[in-house]
Amino acid sequence: MFKVGDEPKKSFFRYENGVVLMMFFTFGFVFMERLSVVYLFPFLGPDLKFNNAELGLIVSVLAICWSLSGFVFGTISDFIGSRKNVLLPITLAFSLFSFLSGIAKSFGAMLSIRALMGVSEGPVLPIAQASVIADSSEERRGFNMGFVQSSLGLIGSTVGPLVLTFVATKYSWHAGFYIAGIPGLIMFFVLLFWMKDPNKRMSKEQLAKHEHRLRREDYPVIFRTRNIWITMAIAALMMTWLFAFTTFAPTFLVEYDKYTGPQMGMITAAMGLGTFFWGFMGPYISDKWGRKPTLVLFSFVAVLSPVCLALIHGSVLVMSVIGFLTCAGQACFPLFMVVVPGESLSPKYVGTAVGLVQMVGELIGGTAIPSIAGVAADHFGLQAPLWIAAAGAAVSGFIAFTLKETAPVRRRSARNTTPSMSV
């Protein structure tokens, strides 16, 4: 398995790669489970007599709990100086709540279980990315963190619907939830045996030099850091783009553009693959170009996703290619969510900072915007949510110009080109 210690920097079996893979699968399975109720609703809705409003409430409650929990438990992991001691129990918990979702028999039971699911899943991204940034080499930091977050596209949005709908069709929606919970149990044991907290790997001299725990008196530093406020604003706007677009794109394709269900599935699957590809390619580019220019570029590319969908009515192949390419906007998410906040502060703040950015984005983009976009669609037509999404990405691109660059390659370049003063 992956080694911990003084392994060769070029060896694939070094801990840096091991922690990236562990967090990739952990977050990917978490996101698959988060979306499982959406994929399984066509099966459980008629059985339990749920309507669309009740589905929306289930999704919103999970989003609210997810956002608040991520900030709270991310902060706790910073204060105790341990990622593993928080990640292990919540990984076990979200598997348990997935199994319980499969035995729910009423709306109240399902709503309560999914709320607890949000509490258990919300901290995974802040803690996972804090673990990755602590063990990443500078030249691969953006790629590593982007690769972890891209798992939501490959596992959550591509593999998840294929597996869960197949299981629900062949067996039952109950079995779908049971299947969704099994990977979390597997990852619990993988993390138990192979994950190492960075402070456990440091010598006494390193621990004395690098404070690894967040102290109460340090807490205001987070709110005095300009990049944190800027990334919170970008998170709210880019999650406006994400949720307004992804919530209404399938309905737009079927009801407005008159594609069949399978055709719509092919187009959205291409978007899912684009989410995976650009989710790590964008941060990789930022390792070479810098975080700010990459975030500006891909924010404006994100505008094209809803605009092209609203204006172009091509074949399934054409729309699939457009969907794959314009989902390049997903490259922004690892950057504003984890990379820039993580590089703007010392490692002991990362869980709190990422949890804070996630909370603001989820509360505005994930909770409020779908309802606002739905009202706009009812009054102005199904194109209205697409224009709301485009506006969110466009404003985000302009705000990104105000970021302070954090990429090591750009900061080194700036230091090297600063003229020295002669005495």
C-alpha positions in Angstrom: 0.0 0.0 0.0 1.1 3.7 0.0 4.1 4.4 2.2 4.4 7.0 4.9 7.7 8.6 5.5 10.8 9.4 3.5 9.7 7.7 0.3 11.2 8.9 -3.0 9.5 12.0 -4.4 9.0 10.4 -7.8 7.6 7.1 -6.5 3.9 6.6 -7.2 3.5 4.7 -4.0 4.1 7.8 -1.8 1.7 9.1 0.8 0.9 12.2 -1.3 -0.7 10.0 -3.9 -2.3 7.8 -1.3 -4.1 10.6 0.5 -5.3 12.1 -2.8 -6.8 8.7 -3.9 -8.4 8.1 -0.4 -10.0 11.6 -0.4 -11.1 11.2 -4.1 -13.1 8.1 -3.4 -14.4 9.3 0.0 -15.8 12.6 -1.4 -17.0 10.9 -4.6 -19.1 8.4 -2.7 -20.4 11.1 -0.4 -21.6 13.1 -3.3 -23.1 10.0 -4.9 -25.0 9.4 -1.7 -26.1 13.1 -1.6 -27.7 12.8 -5.0 -29.1 9.3 -4.5 -32.5 10.6 -3.4 -32.8 12.5 -6.7 -31.9 9.5 -8.8 -34.2 7.2 -6.8 -37.1 9.6 -6.5 -38.9 8.3 -9.7 -39.0 4.9 -7.9 -39.7 6.0 -4.2 -41.9 8.9 -5.0 -44.9 6.9 -6.3 -44.3 4.2 -3.7 -44.4 6.6 -0.7 -46.7 9.0 -2.4 -44.3 12.0 -2.3 -44.9 15.0 -4.5 -42.3 17.3 -6.1 -42.6 19.9 -3.4 -41.7 17.2 -0.8 -38.7 16.2 -2.9 -37.5 19.8 -3.1 -37.8 20.1 0.7 -35.8 17.0 1.3 -33.0 18.3 -1.0 -33.1 21.7 0.6 -33.0 20.4 4.2 -29.9 18.3 3.3 -28.2 21.3 1.7 -28.8 23.5 4.7 -27.5 20.9 7.2 -24.6 20.2 4.8 -23.5 23.9 4.7 -23.7 24.5 8.5 -22.1 21.2 9.4 -19.2 21.7 7.1 -18.2 24.9 8.9 -18.8 23.6 12.4 -16.9 20.3 12.1 -14.2 21.8 9.8 -13.5 24.3 12.7 -13.5 21.5 15.2 -10.9 19.5 13.2 -8.7 22.7 13.2 -9.1 23.2 17.0 -8.2 19.6 17.9 -5.5 19.4 15.2 -6.7 16.1 13.8 -8.5 15.4 10.5 -8.7 11.7 10.9 -10.5 11.8 14.3 -13.4 13.8 12.7 -13.4 12.1 9.3 -13.7 8.6 10.5 -17.0 8.9 12.5 -18.7 11.0 9.9 -17.8 8.5 7.2 -19.3 5.7 9.2 -22.4 8.0 9.9 -23.2 8.8 6.3 -23.2 5.1 5.5 -25.6 4.4 8.3 -28.0 7.1 7.3 -27.9 5.8 3.7 -29.1 2.4 5.0 -31.8 4.1 7.1 -33.0 6.0 4.0 -33.7 2.6 2.5 -36.2 1.7 5.3 -37.9 5.1 5.6 -41.7 4.7 5.2 -43.0 8.3 5.6 -42.1 11.8 4.5 -41.2 12.8 8.1 -38.8 9.9 8.5 -37.1 10.5 5.2 -36.8 14.3 5.9 -35.2 13.6 9.3 -32.8 11.0 8.0 -31.7 13.2 5.1 -31.2 16.1 7.4 -28.9 13.9 9.5 -27.2 12.8 6.3 -26.4 16.4 5.5 -24.9 16.9 9.0 -22.6 13.8 8.5 -21.6 14.6 4.9 -21.0 18.4 5.1 -17.6 18.2 6.8 -16.1 15.7 4.3 -14.9 18.2 1.7 -13.3 20.7 4.1 -11.6 18.0 6.1 -10.6 15.9 3.0 -9.1 19.0 1.3 -7.3 20.1 4.5 -5.7 16.6 4.6 -4.7 16.9 0.9 -3.2 20.4 1.2 -1.1 19.3 4.2 0.6 16.5 2.2 0.8 18.1 -1.3 3.9 19.2 -2.9 3.7 22.9 -4.0 3.9 22.1 -7.7 1.0 19.7 -7.6 -1.2 21.3 -5.0 -3.8 22.6 -7.4 -4.0 19.4 -9.4 -4.3 17.3 -6.2 -7.1 19.3 -4.8 -8.9 19.6 -8.1 -8.7 15.8 -8.7 -10.3 15.1 -5.3 -13.2 17.5 -6.1 -13.6 16.2 -9.6 -14.9 12.9 -8.1 -18.3 14.5 -7.8 -18.4 14.5 -11.6 -17.2 10.9 -12.2 -18.6 9.1 -9.2 -21.5 11.4 -8.1 -22.9 12.5 -11.5 -21.9 9.7 -13.9 -21.4 6.4 -12.1 -24.0 7.1 -9.4 -27.1 7.5 -11.6 -26.2 4.5 -13.8 -25.6 2.1 -10.8 -28.5 3.3 -8.6 -31.2 3.4 -11.3 -30.1 0.0 -12.5 -30.4 -1.4 -8.9 -33.7 0.3 -8.3 -35.1 -1.0 -11.6 -33.9 -4.6 -11.1 -34.6 -4.8 -7.4 -36.1 -1.8 -5.5 -35.3 1.8 -4.5 -34.6 0.4 -1.0 -31.7 -1.6 -2.5 -30.5 1.5 -4.2 -29.9 3.3 -0.8 -28.3 0.1 0.6 -25.9 0.0 -2.3 -25.1 3.7 -1.9 -24.1 3.2 1.7 -21.7 0.3 1.1 -18.7 2.3 -0.3 -18.7 4.5 2.8 -18.2 1.5 5.0 -15.3 0.4 2.7 -13.7 3.9 2.9 -14.1 3.9 6.7 -11.7 0.9 7.0 -9.4 2.3 4.3 -9.1 5.6 6.3 -8.8 3.7 9.6 -5.7 1.8 8.5 -3.9 4.1 6.1 -4.8 7.7 6.8 -2.3 9.6 8.9 -2.7 13.0 10.5 0.1 15.4 9.4 1.0 16.1 13.0 1.5 12.4 13.7 4.1 12.3 10.9 6.1 15.3 12.2 9.1 15.2 14.4 9.1 17.1 17.7 11.2 19.8 16.1 8.7 20.2 13.2 5.8 20.3 15.6 7.5 23.1 17.6 8.2 25.0 14.4 4.7 24.6 12.8 1.7 25.1 15.0 -0.9 22.6 13.7 -3.8 23.5 16.0 -6.1 26.4 15.6 -6.2 28.5 18.8 -9.2 30.6 19.9 -7.2 33.8 19.6 -6.2 32.9 16.0 -9.8 32.7 14.8 -10.3 36.4 13.8 -7.4 36.0 11.3 -9.7 34.1 9.0 -12.1 37.1 8.8 -9.3 39.6 8.3 -8.0 37.8 5.2 -9.3 39.5 2.0 -9.2 36.4 -0.2 -11.6 34.6 2.2 -14.2 37.3 1.7 -13.7 37.3 -2.1 -13.9 33.5 -2.4 -17.2 33.6 -0.3 -18.6 36.0 -2.8 -17.4 33.9 -5.7 -18.9 30.8 -4.0 -22.3 32.3 -3.8 -22.2 33.4 -7.4 -20.8 30.2 -8.9 -23.2 28.0 -6.9 -25.9 30.2 -8.3 -24.6 29.2 -11.7 -24.3 25.5 -10.7 -27.7 25.0 -9.1 -29.8 27.3 -11.4 -28.3 25.5 -14.4 -28.2 21.9 -13.2 -31.6 22.0 -11.6 -33.5 23.2 -14.7 -31.3 22.0 -17.6 -32.9 18.5 -17.8 -36.4 19.9 -17.7 -35.4 22.5 -20.3 -34.0 19.9 -22.6 -37.2 17.7 -22.4 -39.9 20.3 -22.2 -38.5 23.2 -24.3 -36.1 21.5 -26.7 -38.2 18.3 -27.0 -35.4 15.8 -26.5 -36.5 12.4 -25.3 -35.6 11.2 -21.8 -32.7 8.9 -23.1 -31.4 11.8 -25.3 -31.5 14.1 -22.3 -29.6 11.5 -20.3 -26.9 11.3 -22.9 -26.4 15.1 -22.9 -26.3 15.4 -19.1 -23.9 12.4 -18.9 -21.6 14.3 -21.2 -21.8 17.2 -18.9 -21.0 14.9 -16.0 -17.8 13.7 -17.8 -17.0 17.4 -18.5 -17.3 18.1 -14.8 -14.8 15.3 -14.0 -12.3 16.3 -16.7 -12.3 20.0 -16.1 -12.6 19.6 -12.3 -8.9 18.5 -12.2 -7.6 20.0 -15.5 -8.4 23.6 -14.5 -6.5 23.4 -11.1 -3.6 21.7 -13.0 -3.5 24.7 -15.4 -3.6 27.0 -12.3 -0.4 25.3 -11.0 1.3 26.7 -14.2 -0.5 29.9 -14.9 -1.7 31.0 -11.4 -5.0 30.8 -9.5 -6.4 34.2 -10.5 -6.1 34.1 -14.3 -7.4 30.5 -14.3 -10.4 31.4 -12.1 -11.2 34.5 -14.3 -10.9 32.5 -17.5 -13.1 29.6 -16.5 -15.7 31.8 -14.8 -16.3 33.4 -18.1 -16.3 30.0 -19.9 -19.0 28.9 -17.4 -21.3 31.6 -18.8 -21.4 29.6 -22.1 -23.1 26.6 -20.5 -26.5 28.1 -19.9 -26.2 30.5 -22.9 -25.5 27.8 -25.4 -28.2 25.6 -24.0 -30.7 28.5 -24.3 -29.7 29.5 -27.8 -28.5 26.4 -29.6 -30.8 23.5 -30.5 -28.6 20.9 -32.2 -28.4 17.2 -32.5 -27.7 15.1 -29.4 -24.1 14.7 -30.5 -23.6 18.5 -30.9 -25.3 19.3 -27.6 -23.2 16.6 -25.9 -20.0 18.1 -27.2 -21.1 21.6 -26.2 -22.1 20.3 -22.8 -18.7 18.6 -22.2 -16.7 21.7 -23.3 -18.7 24.4 -21.6 -18.8 22.5 -18.3 -15.2 23.8 -18.0 -16.8 26.1 -15.5 -16.5 23.3 -13.0 -12.7 24.0 -13.0 -13.5 27.1 -10.8 -14.9 25.1 -7.9 -11.7 23.5 -6.5 -10.0 26.9 -6.9 -12.4 29.2 -5.0 -13.6 26.5 -2.6 -10.4 25.0 -1.4 -7.2 26.0 -3.2 -7.2 29.8 -2.8 -8.6 29.7 0.8 -6.1 26.9 1.7 -3.1 28.9 0.3 -4.2 32.2 1.8 -3.8 30.9 5.4 -1.6 28.5 7.3 -2.6 24.9 7.3 -4.1 25.0 10.7 -6.9 27.3 9.4 -7.8 25.3 6.3 -10.8 23.2 7.7 -12.5 26.3 9.0 -11.8 28.5 5.9 -13.0 25.9 3.5 -16.1 25.1 5.6 -16.9 28.8 5.8 -16.7 29.3 2.0 -18.7 26.1 1.4 -21.4 27.3 3.9 -21.9 30.7 2.3 -22.1 29.1 -1.2 -24.5 26.3 -0.2 -26.8 28.6 1.8 -27.2 31.1 -1.1 -26.6 29.0 -4.2 -27.8 25.6 -3.0 -30.8 26.7 -0.9 -32.1 30.0 -2.0 -31.3 30.2 -5.8 -33.3 27.0 -6.9 -36.5 28.4 -5.4 -35.9 31.9 -6.9 -35.0 30.3 -10.3 -38.2 28.2 -10.1 -40.4 31.2 -9.5 -38.7 33.0 -12.4 -39.3 29.9 -14.7 -43.0 30.0 -13.8 -43.3 33.7 -14.6 -40.9 34.1 -17.5 -40.4 30.7 -19.0 -37.8 27.9 -18.7 -35.0 30.1 -20.2 -35.1 32.4 -17.1 -33.1 30.1 -14.8 -30.4 29.7 -17.6 -30.0 33.5 -17.7 -29.8 33.7 -13.9 -27.0 31.0 -14.1 -25.1 33.0 -16.8 -25.3 36.2 -14.8 -23.9 34.5 -11.7 -20.9 33.2 -13.6 -20.2 36.5 -15.3 -20.2 38.5 -12.1 -18.0 35.9 -10.5 -15.4 36.4 -13.3 -15.2 40.1 -12.7 -14.9 39.6 -8.9 -12.1 37.1 -9.4 -9.9 40.0 -10.8 -9.7 41.3 -7.2 -8.1 38.1 -5.8 -4.6 38.2 -4.4 -2.5 35.5 -6.2 -1.7 32.5 -4.1 -0.1 30.0 -6.6 3.5 29.2 -5.5 4.8 29.4 -9.1 3.5 33.0 -9.5 4.6 34.1 -6.1 8.1 32.8 -6.7 8.2 34.5 -10.0 7.1 37.8 -8.4 9.8 37.6 -5.8 12.5 36.8 -8.4 11.5 39.7 -10.7 11.4 42.3 -7.8 14.5 44.5 -8.3 16.9 44.4 -5.3 17.8 47.8 -3.8 21.5 48.6 -3.8 23.0 50.3 -0.7 
